[in-house]
Amino acid sequence: MKYLLVLFTFSLLMACSSQTPQELVAEGDRLMAEGNVRGAIVLYRNALEKDANDLTARTGLASAYQESGSLDLAEQELQKVLLQNPSSHGILLQLAAIAIDNGDPQKGLAEIERFHSVLSPTAESLTLQGRAYGASGDLVEAENLFNQAVALNSSYAPAHLNLAKTYLQRNDIVRAEQRLRETIALDDRQFEAYFLLAPLVTARGDIENALQLYLDLVAVEPRQHYALYMAGILQLDMGDFAAAEKTVAQLGSTFPDRPEGSRLKGMLHYRQGNYDDARVALEQSLRSEQHPLTFLFLGLSHYSLERYELALNQFQNALDISPEFERARVLVALTLLKQERVDDAITQIQRVVRDNPNNAYARNILGSALLAAGQLDRGMAELEAATNLDPTLVEAHLQRGAVRLSQGELNAGEEDLIRALHMSPELLNSRLMLVTHYLRQKNYPAAIDTLNEGMNDTPQDALLNNYLAAAYFSQNRPQQAIAALQAAIAANPEYLTPYFNLASYYASQSDYDQALQQFLQVIERDGSNLRALLGSAAIYNVQGRNDDLEAAYRRVEATGTEQGFVATAQYRLRQRDQLAALTVVDRGLQLHGNSAPLMEIKGALHQQQGELGAAEAAFAGLASVAPERGNTLLWRHYMSNNQRDKAVELVDDLLRSQSGQEYPYLLAASLHLASGDTDTATNLLQQGISRLQRPSRLQLQLATIFEQLQQVQRAEQLYQRILSSDPTFAPVHVAMGTLAERRGNKGAARDHYQEALSHDRDNVIALNNLAYIMADNFGEDRQALDYAMRAYQLRPNDPRIMDTLGYILVKNDRAQDALNLLQQAHLLLPDIPVVAIHLAQAKMALGDQEEARSLLEQVRDNASAEDAATARRILNQL
């Protein structure tokens, strides 16, 4: 083969020596049409060696470089064309396209403006302009320009194609598909349209039509080997092994040197259960290309032959090539679990879950591994998360086995769950998964029956009874729930979750003594249980038992844990004892030198005390441990102390060194927003959006700017764009809820906050805001209390959370419980009128009319018109 290549190159060079520049260009154009870009480059360059002023050769060379991906070389040649012939205005559009493809949309826009300054807009120039705006994150303007291009020339296929891409980014699948079909109808050589349309058709289950699209593309351009390969993949998915065999043969005969044919052959053998033949074909493919998917199926073949160590090696090879290849890492974990290497399996699968919390397969495997390791609560939490993400996953895991997960062969249906349970009634995993399914469907009687059937007078009854209590609580049957939790404790006193569940119930009923007893029972068994110690402290705080509260926090710090020091320092701050807080932090850092939370508190304390150098050092140290948080606080430190030059220097350095992260762009935008320069801030955010794969936070910040500029429609469109690409991003649901609140649409706000919590149950802002509007606008005081209590448990030292909880306690006729919280909130937020109003309402409910009057009169005389009016209205009730 090498000898033939040498002969071909030699003959090409010999031929070039006797040809004219015009003949060389014509031959280069022919090779370009055939897809031989490298050969075309040789011919164009030879033509230029003979005549450096041949513009046709130079533009051909630029196009060949552009086609090969050598964008910088293409730009150089086009600039030479402009120097030789400044009137070649069409070159400006080529330069614009190169700039956009190179990730510099602003430069592309500048080239288009140069074109429009001498010529009227064309469909091509408007489409390129739309692409530049789209790459900058402004989909609204991009869509507008693409529509203008279509209006100007309805037969210009690239305009339709880019409109389709815009619709895809907004998740408008129907309109995207329509435009893609129009694109192909106008120009069947718009190959990208086929590759965009086929997955859409596949996603709705129409595999036959998706297959036909790939086959149509191959008919238009037989050199599209990847389309033929994808056709084979779909044939395998359809179970049409005979057709797949023909595709394998066609790939082998038409593209003998490409690896796709033998890879597809190996996948075919694997699906047919011929694992040894699959291994041979896949190993042949690897000799041509080290492709991660080939290693993956080679590993699956070894796995199916029960050669687990060999399978593990192949999955690891896939990861060596592509460390972010989730499927391979999931299979590594599965194999380790099969080998009973539980700790190693947990380590691997935790990495997948950390990088992609929405991977249902990974969370299912993590749950199984944690159960195998005896970590019942954590295991069940992961299994519940997995079934929430993908209800069909449980059935697939139980019925088909772990390996089938990697093939995506999922059969939904409750019947499979029940069958799996009947096959192995002793299997705790399957029973709890079925119960989780019933609870999610709110089929509480079925969940209760399934749990009771599993009771066998063993310690595992504790877990079953704990779930039984959840079902009873959901039916509003608290006495049965309490009995189930007590039975769980009796079955396994060392299983601590039932104690905490009982404590939560008693606290919600204001039975603080009973709640405290549950925490104390946990502490009796585990004196350093931080959750129980903090729970008892929360009870003492509500009851105003300050001596017991002080003792509890001494025990919290004595645990020696990072969280213990953090909680104690925050307690000291709540007491406004900064020196004591700093002492706690320093003791904590002696044990946990790289603790980000402690470093953060230390920096904040130094800043509050005016020790700017010490604060800067603390935040810089934090940046070495937690770059985003540390650099963000360091930037805020500079800005709050009029050290703008340092803030600018920090931001510039971060944009250079960490351009692949979101937060440098957020800080840079905030820097310009602080000086009122919204245009530069917007441009920076759009630049980051065009460069990053998942820029949800940048888009959210951009939408916030649009809201501040009263461009609410653009903000809403951007929120929808975020949802289409990242639907589980809870902050965007919170932002939409806040916008709905400002508009007075409390019902929509409630829906948005609930949606946020469905994706992030610990989102404190959503919990707090939802609690407030439920109590204030819908009269759902009891339900609001649950949300407010949850927010307080997550952030007990936040005075805003204290205020909300206190206000809702008052509305639940628990003013005595609210008083201490509202007094603390007022102490920490003395200038917030609404907090003073809530404290006054608590005092009114407790009969302290004079103190309530004093608070309300201060609000009436000093607050905004709205708060003053509220104060007057309440004063009139006294």
Secondary structure, 3 states (H helix, E strand, C coil): CHHHHHHHHHHHHHHHHCCCHHHHHHHHHHHHHHCCHHHHHHHHHHHHHHCCCCHHHHHHHHHHHHHHCCHHHHHHHHHHHHHHCCCCCHHHHHHHHHHHHCCCHHHHHHHHHHHHHHCCCCHHHHHHHHHHHHHCCCHHHHHHHHHHHHHHCCCCHHHHHHHHHHHHHCCCHHHHHHHHHHHHHHCCCCHHHHHHHHHHHHHCCCHHHHHHHHHHHHHHCCCCHHHHHHHHHHHHHCCCHHHHHHHHHHHHHHCCCCCHHHHHHHHHHHHCCCHHHHHHHHHHHHHHCCCHHHHHHHHHHHHHCCCHHHHHHHHHHHHHHCCCCHHHHHHHHHHHHHCCCHHHHHHHHHHHHHHCCCCHHHHHHHHHHHHHCCCHHHHHHHHHHHHHHCCCHHHHHHHHCHHHHCCCCCCCCHHHHHHHHHHCCCCHHHHHHHHHHHHHCCCHHHHHHHHHHHCCCCCCHHHHHHHHHHHHHHCCCHHHHHHHHHHHHHHCCCCCHHHHHHHHHHHHCCCHHHHHHHHHHHHHHCCCCHHHHHHHHHHHHHHCCHHHHHHHHHHHHHCCCHHHHHHHHHHHHHCCCHHHHHHHHHHHHHHCCCCHHHHHHHHHHHHHCCCHHHHHHHHHHHHHHCHHHHHHHHHHHHHHCCCHHHHHHHHHHHHHHCCCCCHHHHHHHHHHHHCCCHHHHHHHHHHHHHHCCCCHHHHHHHHHHHHHCCCHHHHHHHHHHHHHHCCCCHHHHHHHHHHHHHCCCHHHHHHHHHHHHHHCCCCHHHHHHHHHHHHHHCCCHHHHHHHHHHHHHHCCCCHHHHHHHHHHHHHCCCHHHHHHHHHHHHHHCCCCHHHHHHHHHHHHHCCCHHHHHHHHHHHHHHCCHHHHHHHHHHHCCC
